[in-house]
């Protein structure tokens, strides 16, 4: 969970649902993106930048 510490407390600007890959994209104020999608019954997340 340490890789998501930079997202804690950041204001959310926008949520795109569904995004172009069928998941959810959360866009934060500091220009960070969190991509969330279900993949083979598991939740897959990618944070940019990490």
Buried (B, 14 or more C-beta within 10 A) or exposed (E): EEEEEBBEEBEEEEEEEEBEEEBBBBBBEEEBBBBBBEEEEEEEBEBEEE
